[in-house]
Amino acid sequence: MRKNFYKALFAGLLLLAALVFAVSHFGELTHFLFLLRNIEPFWILLALFFQIGTYIALALVWQRALSHFGVDYPLHQLLPLALAKLFADQALPSGGISGIAFIVNAFRQRNISRKLGMGVMLLSILTYYAAYVLVAAASFFILWEYHHISQWMVVVGGIFFVFAVAVPGVILLVKKRGVQKELPVWLMRLPIVVGILETYADVPDDAMRQPFLFAEATFFQIIVFLLDAATLWAMLYALGEPVTVFLAFPCFVLASIVAMLSLIPLGIGSFEATCVALLVMLGIKVETALAATLLLRGFMVYLPMIPGLLLTRRELR
């Protein structure tokens, strides 16, 4: 398992290095460095504000779910966990699943039972996929209506929608059937199904039967995607490239989909290559596209890395 992890990480690093080399070799390196030196501070602060908003939005999902189960928990105490969860999801792309065990354990340390914590995570993961499907559909519509859709985008989109429906579908099937012997034999041969069964079989699903709560949590999950896309938009403005949100939003979402499907740790290389390629395809200069993408990744992944690691280590203790 660990060997495969390092292989994937190495492949991502090679892809990222190839991308940087290509831009440095074929683009104007001096212009690229000039862009980085002349960033407008206002947009950097705005991007920081957007990223803080992503943690607040995720924490609100948990707070509203806990409130539904009769537990009033302060929002500010959930924010560090939201930072750690988003970091874990970025570090180990798994469609939002990688940080669940960590958060449930952190909940238990805060006198929130495992069963209740898993109920909150069940709502969180299902609304995450619901939001992901909605923003992906919106992104493909924007590309089709205002820009251009290539064949590879259609293929990636098709794979994503199958994946995005299959994972929550299996979870709901497990919840409906309840016990292992009632599930089809071929389905039980899949490791992910066994893991989902062991994780969610006895989890309360009361929140799933509350349409308003589900819609509210999905809305907050959508806000996370929108704020991340807004960060890319702010980075382009900071580099002197005024663009509309209708350009930044689909580039970010499609790059995120490729990074998730690639299963490369941190999405290194796959996200950057896709985002830069899309921005260039939509008319952004290659140097600006690379600088904006690297700045975005700095805010989303590398800047939260140290606090994310420290918070994770503290909670695991």
Buried (B, 14 or more C-beta within 10 A) or exposed (E): EEEEEEEBBEBBBEBBEEBBEBBBEEBBEEEBEBBEEEBEEEBBEBBBEBBEBBBBBBBBBBBBBBEBBEBEBEEEEBBBBBBBBBBBBBBBBBBBBBBBBBBBEBBEEEEBEEEBBBBBBBBBBBBBBBBBBBBBEBBBEBBEEEBEBEEEBEEBBEEBBEBBEBBBEBBBBBBEBEEBEEBEEEBEEEEEBBEBBEBBBEBBBEBBEBEEBBEBBBBBBBBBBBBBBBBBBBBBBBBEBEBEEBBBBBBBBBBBBBBBBBBBBBBBBBBBBBBBBBBBBBEBBBBBBBBBBBBBBBBBBEEBBEEBEEBBEEBEE
